[in-house]
Amino acid sequence: MIKVDGFRTMDIGEVIESIYLAPKKSLEQLRLFDLLLTDGSNQALRHGVYIFFNQEGECVYVGMCSSSHFAHRIGGHFGMSPKYGMNTFLRRVVNGLNLKRSADNGYDHYVTALSQIGQYSILLIDANGKGRKFVRALERLLHAMLKPNLNFPKGMPKTYKSFTAEVGFDDAIAQCGGS
């Protein structure tokens, strides 16, 4: 986990480097308890951004928790039913891997996807107390910089602003609407 306040004095290039260098938790080893408390404190881990990386360490998905807890939001990404929801990480992985549902088992493609993504990892960015507007801007900024293919399988939206690595973190957040 990274606390977003550590980014305040960095430029975007340094933020991205710190994200890639930060310790991550493999999905196979992730425990519910890891999503409940901030590191080294007894404070609830509520709001921020989470990033999924594939087994090669590439960012594949960026999501945010601005109103619900990490445990609730991230857990919701792993519903194993085709009817569970269209905006789940697991469903996007199933589609990205071109896994097809067999006629006799409605969930086998989800099980196959889970067995393939166990080595994927997750990084949490703690933005407790920063507000929804800030968390949304952080998510947009990370979308623009990390270009996660499962968020945007057809390519990045043209409405997303691009940034050079030298732009300061606070300036970039402000330009994404989260001053």
URRAMO-V209261 format. One record per residue. N is the residue number from 1. PSI is psi in degrees with one decimal (NA if undefined). D_FIRST is the distance of its C-alpha to the first C-alpha in Angstrom with 1 decimal. Layout:
{{N;PSI;D_FIRST} {N;PSI;D_FIRST}}
This chain:
{{1;144.2;0.0} {2;139.1;3.8} {3;129.4;6.7} {4;-27.8;9.5} {5;-25.1;12.1} {6;-17.9;11.3} {7;-17.0;12.8} {8;-32.0;16.0} {9;5.7;18.0} {10;160.7;17.2} {11;170.9;19.2} {12;-39.9;18.0} {13;-42.4;18.6} {14;-36.8;16.3} {15;-48.3;13.5} {16;-42.1;14.1} {17;-42.7;14.4} {18;-32.6;11.1} {19;-46.6;9.5} {20;-29.6;11.8} {21;-16.5;11.4} {22;145.2;7.6} {23;139.4;7.4} {24;164.9;7.4} {25;128.5;9.0} {26;149.7;12.6} {27;-32.5;14.1} {28;-31.9;16.7} {29;-7.1;14.6} {30;131.7;12.3} {31;151.7;13.7} {32;-40.0;14.2} {33;-30.3;13.2} {34;-19.6;9.5} {35;5.3;9.8} {36;-35.9;11.8} {37;149.0;10.5} {38;152.1;8.0} {39;131.7;7.2} {40;19.0;10.7} {41;174.3;12.5} {42;33.7;14.7} {43;142.6;13.6} {44;138.8;13.3} {45;104.4;10.2} {46;-57.6;12.6} {47;147.2;12.3} {48;-153.4;10.4} {49;146.1;10.1} {50;146.1;9.2} {51;127.9;10.4} {52;136.9;12.5} {53;144.0;13.8} {54;-178.8;17.2} {55;-17.5;18.3} {56;0.3;19.3} {57;12.2;15.8} {58;139.1;17.1} {59;126.4;15.4} {60;-18.2;17.4} {61;137.1;16.1} {62;128.3;14.3} {63;171.0;14.5} {64;154.6;14.0} {65;102.5;14.2} {66;-15.8;16.6} {67;-25.5;18.8} {68;167.8;17.5} {69;156.5;14.6} {70;-44.0;11.9} {71;-42.1;13.8} {72;-48.2;17.0} {73;-48.0;16.1} {74;-40.4;14.4} {75;-36.0;17.0} {76;-19.7;19.6} {77;-7.7;18.9} {78;25.8;20.4} {79;130.6;23.8} {80;32.1;26.3} {81;137.9;29.3} {82;-21.9;30.6} {83;-2.2;31.4} {84;-39.4;27.9} {85;150.0;27.0} {86;-17.4;27.1} {87;51.4;23.6} {88;148.0;21.6} {89;-45.9;19.4} {90;-43.1;21.6} {91;-39.0;24.7} {92;-36.4;23.7} {93;-45.5;23.1} {94;-47.3;26.5} {95;-41.7;28.1} {96;-32.3;26.5} {97;0.8;27.7} {98;40.8;31.0} {99;135.3;31.2} {100;146.0;34.2} {101;133.0;35.0} {102;160.0;38.0} {103;-31.8;41.0} {104;-11.5;40.9} {105;111.3;37.2} {106;-7.9;35.1} {107;-0.5;31.7} {108;-33.5;32.2} {109;-29.4;30.5} {110;-41.5;27.3} {111;-42.7;27.5} {112;-43.8;28.1} {113;-44.1;25.1} {114;-41.1;22.8} {115;-25.3;24.4} {116;-21.1;23.7} {117;10.5;20.0} {118;-30.6;18.9} {119;-3.0;17.6} {120;159.7;15.6} {121;168.8;11.8} {122;146.0;9.0} {123;131.5;5.8} {124;137.7;4.7} {125;110.7;5.7} {126;118.2;6.9} {127;35.9;10.6} {128;135.9;12.4} {129;2.7;15.9} {130;-17.7;16.2} {131;158.8;18.5} {132;-42.5;19.2} {133;-44.1;20.8} {134;-46.1;17.9} {135;-41.5;15.4} {136;-41.9;18.2} {137;-38.8;18.7} {138;-43.2;15.1} {139;-46.3;15.5} {140;-43.1;19.0} {141;-44.9;18.0} {142;-33.8;15.4} {143;-49.2;18.2} {144;-38.1;20.7} {145;-37.0;18.9} {146;-19.8;17.3} {147;60.4;20.3} {148;122.4;18.9} {149;-24.0;22.1} {150;-22.0;21.5} {151;-38.3;21.1} {152;72.2;24.3} {153;-20.5;26.4} {154;9.9;29.4} {155;159.3;27.8} {156;140.5;26.1} {157;145.2;28.0} {158;-18.6;30.3} {159;-11.3;29.1} {160;129.8;25.8} {161;143.0;26.1} {162;154.7;25.3} {163;148.2;24.0} {164;158.9;24.7} {165;-21.0;22.1} {166;-10.7;23.8} {167;136.0;23.2} {168;146.8;21.2} {169;-50.0;18.0} {170;-38.9;19.8} {171;-42.0;22.9} {172;-41.5;21.2} {173;-43.4;19.6} {174;-39.4;23.1} {175;-21.8;24.7} {176;3.1;22.6} {177;16.7;23.9} {178;50.3;21.2} {179;NA;22.5}}
